[in-house]
């Protein structure tokens, strides 16, 4: 691992998770994100959760058309992930947790 990768992995990520109330996919997204924050990210993240039912204007301002949607900011380009975040391998790869570049395309 290069020094640049090591440094970027130690920097904190900021998550904005847009959910649709307590709908099943939204509950799973909350739980899955909490698991990744506590596990692979070891707490190196901040999380904001926005309910589109309560604050649809914020969702529209961020271009959110589907919930759950996760917007990730931090080192590198912002990325957007849609769905319940249930595939932990793909999620950690997209976040750059496994020593890969953050935001890598997954086909």
N, CA, C and O atoms as a GROMACS GRO file, in nm:
protein
  428
    1UNK      N    1   0.085  -0.117   0.000
    1UNK     CA    2   0.000   0.000   0.000
    1UNK      C    3   0.089   0.123   0.000
    1UNK      O    4   0.186   0.130   0.076
    2UNK      N    5   0.058   0.220  -0.084
    2UNK     CA    6   0.138   0.341  -0.091
    2UNK      C    7   0.101   0.435   0.023
    2UNK      O    8  -0.005   0.422   0.085
    3UNK      N    9   0.190   0.531   0.049
    3UNK     CA   10   0.162   0.630   0.154
    3UNK      C   11   0.036   0.708   0.122
    3UNK      O   12  -0.040   0.742   0.212
    4UNK      N   13   0.013   0.739  -0.006
    4UNK     CA   14  -0.107   0.813  -0.044
    4UNK      C   15  -0.233   0.734  -0.012
    4UNK      O   16  -0.329   0.790   0.039
    5UNK      N   17  -0.233   0.604  -0.042
    5UNK     CA   18  -0.349   0.522  -0.008
    5UNK      C   19  -0.370   0.516   0.141
    5UNK      O   20  -0.483   0.525   0.189
    6UNK      N   21  -0.263   0.500   0.216
    6UNK     CA   22  -0.273   0.492   0.360
    6UNK      C   23  -0.334   0.620   0.418
    6UNK      O   24  -0.420   0.614   0.505
    7UNK      N   25  -0.290   0.734   0.368
    7UNK     CA   26  -0.342   0.861   0.417
    7UNK      C   27  -0.489   0.876   0.381
    7UNK      O   28  -0.569   0.916   0.466
    8UNK      N   29  -0.525   0.846   0.258
    8UNK     CA   30  -0.664   0.866   0.217
    8UNK      C   31  -0.758   0.773   0.292
    8UNK      O   32  -0.873   0.808   0.318
    9UNK      N   33  -0.709   0.654   0.328
    9UNK     CA   34  -0.796   0.562   0.402
    9UNK      C   35  -0.816   0.608   0.546
    9UNK      O   36  -0.916   0.572   0.608
   10UNK      N   37  -0.723   0.688   0.601
   10UNK     CA   38  -0.738   0.733   0.738
   10UNK      C   39  -0.826   0.857   0.746
   10UNK      O   40  -0.874   0.890   0.855
   11UNK      N   41  -0.849   0.925   0.634
   11UNK     CA   42  -0.934   1.042   0.635
   11UNK      C   43  -1.080   0.999   0.647
   11UNK      O   44  -1.118   0.890   0.605
   12UNK      N   45  -1.158   1.086   0.705
   12UNK     CA   46  -1.297   1.055   0.731
   12UNK      C   47  -1.385   1.075   0.609
   12UNK      O   48  -1.361   1.164   0.527
   13UNK      N   49  -1.486   0.991   0.597
   13UNK     CA   50  -1.587   1.004   0.493
   13UNK      C   51  -1.712   1.064   0.555
   13UNK      O   52  -1.740   1.044   0.674
   14UNK      N   53  -1.787   1.137   0.476
   14UNK     CA   54  -1.914   1.193   0.522
   14UNK      C   55  -2.026   1.132   0.439
   14UNK      O   56  -2.023   1.134   0.316
   15UNK      N   57  -2.125   1.077   0.509
   15UNK     CA   58  -2.237   1.011   0.442
   15UNK      C   59  -2.364   1.091   0.464
   15UNK      O   60  -2.392   1.137   0.575
   16UNK      N   61  -2.443   1.107   0.358
   16UNK     CA   62  -2.579   1.157   0.367
   16UNK      C   63  -2.668   1.046   0.313
   16UNK      O   64  -2.665   1.016   0.193
   17UNK      N   65  -2.745   0.986   0.401
   17UNK     CA   66  -2.834   0.877   0.362
   17UNK      C   67  -2.976   0.931   0.357
   17UNK      O   68  -3.030   0.978   0.457
   18UNK      N   69  -3.036   0.923   0.239
   18UNK     CA   70  -3.175   0.965   0.221
   18UNK      C   71  -3.262   0.840   0.224
   18UNK      O   72  -3.243   0.748   0.145
   19UNK      N   73  -3.357   0.838   0.317
   19UNK     CA   74  -3.443   0.720   0.336
   19UNK      C   75  -3.589   0.760   0.320
   19UNK      O   76  -3.624   0.878   0.321
   20UNK      N   77  -3.674   0.659   0.305
   20UNK     CA   78  -3.818   0.679   0.295
   20UNK      C   79  -3.883   0.622   0.421
   20UNK      O   80  -3.930   0.509   0.423
   21UNK      N   81  -3.883   0.704   0.527
   21UNK     CA   82  -3.945   0.662   0.653
   21UNK      C   83  -3.887   0.533   0.705
   21UNK      O   84  -3.765   0.515   0.708
   22UNK      N   85  -3.974   0.444   0.747
   22UNK     CA   86  -3.931   0.315   0.801
   22UNK      C   87  -3.959   0.201   0.703
   22UNK      O   88  -3.979   0.086   0.744
   23UNK      N   89  -3.961   0.234   0.575
   23UNK     CA   90  -3.981   0.131   0.473
   23UNK      C   91  -3.868   0.027   0.484
   23UNK      O   92  -3.757   0.061   0.524
   24UNK      N   93  -3.896  -0.099   0.448
   24UNK     CA   94  -3.797  -0.206   0.466
   24UNK      C   95  -3.660  -0.177   0.404
   24UNK      O   96  -3.558  -0.200   0.469
   25UNK      N   97  -3.655  -0.129   0.279
   25UNK     CA   98  -3.526  -0.100   0.217
   25UNK      C   99  -3.451   0.011   0.291
   25UNK      O  100  -3.328   0.007   0.302
   26UNK      N  101  -3.524   0.108   0.342
   26UNK     CA  102  -3.462   0.218   0.416
   26UNK      C  103  -3.408   0.170   0.550
   26UNK      O  104  -3.299   0.212   0.592
   27UNK      N  105  -3.482   0.083   0.617
   27UNK     CA  106  -3.432   0.026   0.744
   27UNK      C  107  -3.305  -0.055   0.719
   27UNK      O  108  -3.209  -0.044   0.795
   28UNK      N  109  -3.306  -0.136   0.614
   28UNK     CA  110  -3.186  -0.216   0.582
   28UNK      C  111  -3.068  -0.126   0.548
   28UNK      O  112  -2.955  -0.154   0.590
   29UNK      N  113  -3.092  -0.018   0.474
   29UNK     CA  114  -2.983   0.074   0.439
   29UNK      C  115  -2.922   0.135   0.565
   29UNK      O  116  -2.800   0.144   0.577
   30UNK      N  117  -3.006   0.177   0.660
   30UNK     CA  118  -2.955   0.231   0.787
   30UNK      C  119  -2.869   0.128   0.859
   30UNK      O  120  -2.758   0.157   0.902
   31UNK      N  121  -2.922   0.007   0.870
   31UNK     CA  122  -2.850  -0.100   0.942
   31UNK      C  123  -2.719  -0.136   0.872
   31UNK      O  124  -2.616  -0.152   0.938
   32UNK      N  125  -2.723  -0.148   0.740
   32UNK     CA  126  -2.603  -0.186   0.666
   32UNK      C  127  -2.497  -0.077   0.673
   32UNK      O  128  -2.378  -0.107   0.686
   33UNK      N  129  -2.538   0.049   0.665
   33UNK     CA  130  -2.441   0.158   0.676
   33UNK      C  131  -2.381   0.162   0.816
   33UNK      O  132  -2.260   0.183   0.830
   34UNK      N  133  -2.462   0.143   0.918
   34UNK     CA  134  -2.410   0.140   1.055
   34UNK      C  135  -2.309   0.028   1.073
   34UNK      O  136  -2.207   0.047   1.140
   35UNK      N  137  -2.334  -0.087   1.014
   35UNK     CA  138  -2.243  -0.201   1.024
   35UNK      C  139  -2.109  -0.170   0.959
   35UNK      O  140  -2.004  -0.204   1.014
   36UNK      N  141  -2.110  -0.107   0.841
   36UNK     CA  142  -1.986  -0.072   0.771
   36UNK      C  143  -1.911   0.038   0.848
   36UNK      O  144  -1.788   0.035   0.856
   37UNK      N  145  -1.984   0.134   0.903
   37UNK     CA  146  -1.918   0.241   0.980
   37UNK      C  147  -1.849   0.185   1.104
   37UNK      O  148  -1.738   0.226   1.137
   38UNK      N  149  -1.914   0.092   1.171
   38UNK     CA  150  -1.856   0.035   1.293
   38UNK      C  151  -1.747  -0.067   1.262
   38UNK      O  152  -1.653  -0.083   1.340
   39UNK      N  153  -1.759  -0.137   1.149
   39UNK     CA  154  -1.664  -0.242   1.115
   39UNK      C  155  -1.550  -0.193   1.030
   39UNK      O  156  -1.453  -0.138   1.083
   40UNK      N  157  -1.559  -0.210   0.898
   40UNK     CA  158  -1.447  -0.177   0.810
   40UNK      C  159  -1.399  -0.032   0.819
   40UNK      O  160  -1.279  -0.007   0.804
   41UNK      N  161  -1.489   0.063   0.842
   41UNK     CA  162  -1.446   0.204   0.851
   41UNK      C  163  -1.397   0.241   0.990
   41UNK      O  164  -1.337   0.347   1.008
   42UNK      N  165  -1.422   0.155   1.088
   42UNK     CA  166  -1.372   0.176   1.224
   42UNK      C  167  -1.406   0.316   1.276
   42UNK      O  168  -1.325   0.381   1.342
   43UNK      N  169  -1.529   0.362   1.246
   43UNK     CA  170  -1.575   0.491   1.296
   43UNK      C  171  -1.520   0.613   1.222
   43UNK      O  172  -1.547   0.726   1.264
   44UNK      N  173  -1.445   0.594   1.114
   44UNK     CA  174  -1.388   0.707   1.040
   44UNK      C  175  -1.491   0.765   0.943
   44UNK      O  176  -1.465   0.776   0.823
   45UNK      N  177  -1.607   0.801   0.996
   45UNK     CA  178  -1.712   0.856   0.911
   45UNK      C  179  -1.810   0.936   0.996
   45UNK      O  180  -1.822   0.916   1.117
   46UNK      N  181  -1.881   1.025   0.928
   46UNK     CA  182  -1.994   1.093   0.990
   46UNK      C  183  -2.116   1.061   0.904
   46UNK      O  184  -2.105   1.044   0.783
   47UNK      N  185  -2.230   1.053   0.969
   47UNK     CA  186  -2.352   1.012   0.900
   47UNK      C  187  -2.464   1.112   0.930
   47UNK      O  188  -2.490   1.146   1.045
   48UNK      N  189  -2.530   1.156   0.824
   48UNK     CA  190  -2.653   1.232   0.835
   48UNK      C  191  -2.762   1.148   0.769
   48UNK      O  192  -2.743   1.098   0.658
   49UNK      N  193  -2.874   1.134   0.836
   49UNK     CA  194  -2.986   1.059   0.778
   49UNK      C  195  -3.103   1.155   0.759
   49UNK      O  196  -3.147   1.222   0.853
   50UNK      N  197  -3.150   1.159   0.635
   50UNK     CA  198  -3.260   1.248   0.600
   50UNK      C  199  -3.378   1.165   0.550
   50UNK      O  200  -3.362   1.081   0.461
   51UNK      N  201  -3.495   1.189   0.608
   51UNK     CA  202  -3.617   1.121   0.567
   51UNK      C  203  -3.686   1.204   0.458
   51UNK      O  204  -3.725   1.318   0.483
   52UNK      N  205  -3.699   1.148   0.339
   52UNK     CA  206  -3.758   1.223   0.228
   52UNK      C  207  -3.905   1.255   0.254
   52UNK      O  208  -3.959   1.349   0.195
   53UNK      N  209  -3.971   1.180   0.341
   53UNK     CA  210  -4.110   1.211   0.375
   53UNK      C  211  -4.117   1.338   0.459
   53UNK      O  212  -4.214   1.414   0.448
   54UNK      N  213  -4.015   1.362   0.542
   54UNK     CA  214  -4.013   1.480   0.629
   54UNK      C  215  -3.948   1.601   0.564
   54UNK      O  216  -3.983   1.714   0.596
   55UNK      N  217  -3.853   1.579   0.472
   55UNK     CA  218  -3.778   1.689   0.414
   55UNK      C  219  -3.752   1.663   0.265
   55UNK      O  220  -3.639   1.644   0.221
   56UNK      N  221  -3.861   1.661   0.189
   56UNK     CA  222  -3.848   1.631   0.046
   56UNK      C  223  -3.772   1.741  -0.028
   56UNK      O  224  -3.711   1.713  -0.131
   57UNK      N  225  -3.776   1.865   0.023
   57UNK     CA  226  -3.703   1.974  -0.043
   57UNK      C  227  -3.552   1.950  -0.040
   57UNK      O  228  -3.483   1.979  -0.138
   58UNK      N  229  -3.501   1.898   0.071
   58UNK     CA  230  -3.358   1.866   0.080
   58UNK      C  231  -3.324   1.756  -0.021
   58UNK      O  232  -3.221   1.762  -0.089
   59UNK      N  233  -3.411   1.657  -0.030
   59UNK     CA  234  -3.387   1.548  -0.126
   59UNK      C  235  -3.384   1.603  -0.269
   59UNK      O  236  -3.294   1.569  -0.346
   60UNK      N  237  -3.478   1.687  -0.304
   60UNK     CA  238  -3.481   1.745  -0.438
   60UNK      C  239  -3.358   1.831  -0.464
   60UNK      O  240  -3.303   1.830  -0.574
   61UNK      N  241  -3.314   1.906  -0.363
   61UNK     CA  242  -3.197   1.992  -0.378
   61UNK      C  243  -3.071   1.910  -0.406
   61UNK      O  244  -2.977   1.959  -0.470
   62UNK      N  245  -3.068   1.785  -0.358
   62UNK     CA  246  -2.954   1.696  -0.382
   62UNK      C  247  -2.976   1.603  -0.502
   62UNK      O  248  -2.894   1.516  -0.529
   63UNK      N  249  -3.087   1.622  -0.573
   63UNK     CA  250  -3.114   1.541  -0.690
   63UNK      C  251  -3.157   1.399  -0.658
   63UNK      O  252  -3.140   1.308  -0.739
   64UNK      N  253  -3.211   1.378  -0.539
   64UNK     CA  254  -3.253   1.245  -0.494
   64UNK      C  255  -3.392   1.216  -0.549
   64UNK      O  256  -3.487   1.287  -0.520
   65UNK      N  257  -3.402   1.110  -0.629
   65UNK     CA  258  -3.530   1.069  -0.686
   65UNK      C  259  -3.577   0.934  -0.633
   65UNK      O  260  -3.693   0.898  -0.648
   66UNK      N  261  -3.486   0.860  -0.570
   66UNK     CA  262  -3.514   0.726  -0.520
   66UNK      C  263  -3.455   0.714  -0.380
   66UNK      O  264  -3.346   0.765  -0.353
   67UNK      N  265  -3.527   0.647  -0.292
   67UNK     CA  266  -3.475   0.621  -0.158
   67UNK      C  267  -3.480   0.471  -0.132
   67UNK      O  268  -3.577   0.405  -0.171
   68UNK      N  269  -3.378   0.418  -0.068
   68UNK     CA  270  -3.263   0.486  -0.008
   68UNK      C  271  -3.154   0.520  -0.109
   68UNK      O  272  -3.127   0.444  -0.203
   69UNK      N  273  -3.092   0.635  -0.086
   69UNK     CA  274  -2.977   0.680  -0.165
   69UNK      C  275  -2.872   0.733  -0.069
   69UNK      O  276  -2.903   0.807   0.024
   70UNK      N  277  -2.747   0.694  -0.092
   70UNK     CA  278  -2.635   0.738  -0.009
   70UNK      C  279  -2.543   0.827  -0.092
   70UNK      O  280  -2.498   0.788  -0.200
   71UNK      N  281  -2.517   0.947  -0.042
   71UNK     CA  282  -2.418   1.036  -0.102
   71UNK      C  283  -2.295   1.033  -0.013
   71UNK      O  284  -2.304   1.056   0.107
   72UNK      N  285  -2.180   1.006  -0.074
   72UNK     CA  286  -2.054   0.993  -0.001
   72UNK      C  287  -1.962   1.106  -0.043
   72UNK      O  288  -1.933   1.122  -0.162
   73UNK      N  289  -1.914   1.184   0.054
   73UNK     CA  290  -1.814   1.286   0.027
   73UNK      C  291  -1.696   1.263   0.120
   73UNK      O  292  -1.708   1.194   0.222
   74UNK      N  293  -1.586   1.319   0.084
   74UNK     CA  294  -1.461   1.302   0.159
   74UNK      C  295  -1.349   1.315   0.061
   74UNK      O  296  -1.362   1.386  -0.039
   75UNK      N  297  -1.238   1.248   0.086
   75UNK     CA  298  -1.129   1.255  -0.012
   75UNK      C  299  -1.175   1.197  -0.145
   75UNK      O  300  -1.240   1.093  -0.149
   76UNK      N  301  -1.142   1.264  -0.253
   76UNK     CA  302  -1.183   1.216  -0.385
   76UNK      C  303  -1.317   1.273  -0.427
   76UNK      O  304  -1.374   1.359  -0.360
   77UNK      N  305  -1.365   1.223  -0.538
   77UNK     CA  306  -1.492   1.268  -0.595
   77UNK      C  307  -1.610   1.216  -0.512
   77UNK      O  308  -1.603   1.105  -0.459
   78UNK      N  309  -1.717   1.295  -0.502
   78UNK     CA  310  -1.839   1.244  -0.437
   78UNK      C  311  -1.894   1.126  -0.518
   78UNK      O  312  -1.883   1.123  -0.640
   79UNK      N  313  -1.954   1.032  -0.448
   79UNK     CA  314  -2.020   0.920  -0.516
   79UNK      C  315  -2.160   0.905  -0.460
   79UNK      O  316  -2.189   0.946  -0.348
   80UNK      N  317  -2.246   0.847  -0.541
   80UNK     CA  318  -2.384   0.822  -0.502
   80UNK      C  319  -2.414   0.674  -0.520
   80UNK      O  320  -2.387   0.616  -0.625
   81UNK      N  321  -2.470   0.614  -0.415
   81UNK     CA  322  -2.508   0.473  -0.418
   81UNK      C  323  -2.657   0.462  -0.390
   81UNK      O  324  -2.708   0.527  -0.299
   82UNK      N  325  -2.725   0.381  -0.468
   82UNK     CA  326  -2.870   0.366  -0.454
   82UNK      C  327  -2.901   0.223  -0.411
   82UNK      O  328  -2.843   0.127  -0.463
   83UNK      N  329  -2.992   0.210  -0.316
   83UNK     CA  330  -3.035   0.078  -0.272
   83UNK      C  331  -3.012   0.059  -0.123
   83UNK      O  332  -2.980   0.153  -0.052
   84UNK      N  333  -3.029  -0.065  -0.077
   84UNK     CA  334  -3.022  -0.092   0.066
   84UNK      C  335  -2.881  -0.117   0.120
   84UNK      O  336  -2.864  -0.148   0.237
   85UNK      N  337  -2.779  -0.103   0.034
   85UNK     CA  338  -2.638  -0.116   0.073
   85UNK      C  339  -2.608  -0.255   0.130
   85UNK      O  340  -2.520  -0.271   0.213
   86UNK      N  341  -2.682  -0.353   0.083
   86UNK     CA  342  -2.674  -0.487   0.138
   86UNK      C  343  -2.553  -0.569   0.096
   86UNK      O  344  -2.519  -0.666   0.163
   87UNK      N  345  -2.488  -0.533  -0.014
   87UNK     CA  346  -2.371  -0.607  -0.060
   87UNK      C  347  -2.248  -0.540   0.000
   87UNK      O  348  -2.194  -0.445  -0.056
   88UNK      N  349  -2.203  -0.590   0.115
   88UNK     CA  350  -2.094  -0.525   0.189
   88UNK      C  351  -1.964  -0.523   0.110
   88UNK      O  352  -1.888  -0.427   0.120
   89UNK      N  353  -1.937  -0.626   0.031
   89UNK     CA  354  -1.814  -0.629  -0.049
   89UNK      C  355  -1.815  -0.515  -0.149
   89UNK      O  356  -1.718  -0.440  -0.158
   90UNK      N  357  -1.923  -0.501  -0.225
   90UNK     CA  358  -1.931  -0.392  -0.323
   90UNK      C  359  -1.932  -0.256  -0.255
   90UNK      O  360  -1.873  -0.160  -0.306
   91UNK      N  361  -1.998  -0.246  -0.141
   91UNK     CA  362  -2.004  -0.119  -0.068
   91UNK      C  363  -1.865  -0.078  -0.021
   91UNK      O  364  -1.825   0.037  -0.041
   92UNK      N  365  -1.792  -0.168   0.041
   92UNK     CA  366  -1.658  -0.133   0.091
   92UNK      C  367  -1.562  -0.105  -0.024
   92UNK      O  368  -1.474  -0.020  -0.011
   93UNK      N  369  -1.578  -0.175  -0.136
   93UNK     CA  370  -1.495  -0.144  -0.254
   93UNK      C  371  -1.528  -0.005  -0.307
   93UNK      O  372  -1.437   0.071  -0.339
   94UNK      N  373  -1.656   0.029  -0.316
   94UNK     CA  374  -1.696   0.161  -0.365
   94UNK      C  375  -1.645   0.272  -0.273
   94UNK      O  376  -1.615   0.382  -0.320
   95UNK      N  377  -1.634   0.243  -0.144
   95UNK     CA  378  -1.586   0.341  -0.048
   95UNK      C  379  -1.434   0.344  -0.039
   95UNK      O  380  -1.378   0.431   0.028
   96UNK      N  381  -1.369   0.250  -0.105
   96UNK     CA  382  -1.223   0.247  -0.101
   96UNK      C  383  -1.167   0.190   0.027
   96UNK      O  384  -1.051   0.215   0.060
   97UNK      N  385  -1.246   0.112   0.098
   97UNK     CA  386  -1.203   0.056   0.226
   97UNK      C  387  -1.104  -0.058   0.208
   97UNK      O  388  -1.019  -0.080   0.294
   98UNK      N  389  -1.114  -0.130   0.100
   98UNK     CA  390  -1.029  -0.247   0.078
   98UNK      C  391  -0.903  -0.214   0.001
   98UNK      O  392  -0.851  -0.299  -0.073
   99UNK      N  393  -0.851  -0.092   0.016
   99UNK     CA  394  -0.729  -0.053  -0.052
   99UNK      C  395  -0.748  -0.020  -0.200
   99UNK      O  396  -0.650  -0.004  -0.272
  100UNK      N  397  -0.873  -0.010  -0.244
  100UNK     CA  398  -0.902   0.023  -0.382
  100UNK      C  399  -0.937   0.171  -0.391
  100UNK      O  400  -0.970   0.234  -0.290
  101UNK      N  401  -0.931   0.225  -0.509
  101UNK     CA  402  -0.968   0.365  -0.529
  101UNK      C  403  -1.118   0.381  -0.504
  101UNK      O  404  -1.198   0.300  -0.550
  102UNK      N  405  -1.154   0.485  -0.430
  102UNK     CA  406  -1.294   0.511  -0.397
  102UNK      C  407  -1.369   0.548  -0.524
  102UNK      O  408  -1.319   0.623  -0.608
  103UNK      N  409  -1.489   0.493  -0.537
  103UNK     CA  410  -1.575   0.525  -0.650
  103UNK      C  411  -1.550   0.441  -0.774
  103UNK      O  412  -1.604   0.470  -0.881
  104UNK      N  413  -1.468   0.337  -0.759
  104UNK     CA  414  -1.440   0.249  -0.873
  104UNK      C  415  -1.569   0.192  -0.930
  104UNK      O  416  -1.661   0.160  -0.855
  105UNK      N  417  -1.577   0.181  -1.058
  105UNK     CA  418  -1.696   0.128  -1.125
  105UNK      C  419  -1.709  -0.021  -1.102
  105UNK      O  420  -1.609  -0.093  -1.107
  106UNK      N  421  -1.829  -0.068  -1.077
  106UNK     CA  422  -1.856  -0.211  -1.058
  106UNK      C  423  -1.953  -0.256  -1.164
  106UNK      O  424  -2.066  -0.209  -1.170
  107UNK      N  425  -1.908  -0.348  -1.251
  107UNK     CA  426  -1.994  -0.391  -1.360
  107UNK      C  427  -2.063  -0.509  -1.328
  107UNK      O  428  -2.140  -0.560  -1.410
   0.00000   0.00000   0.00000
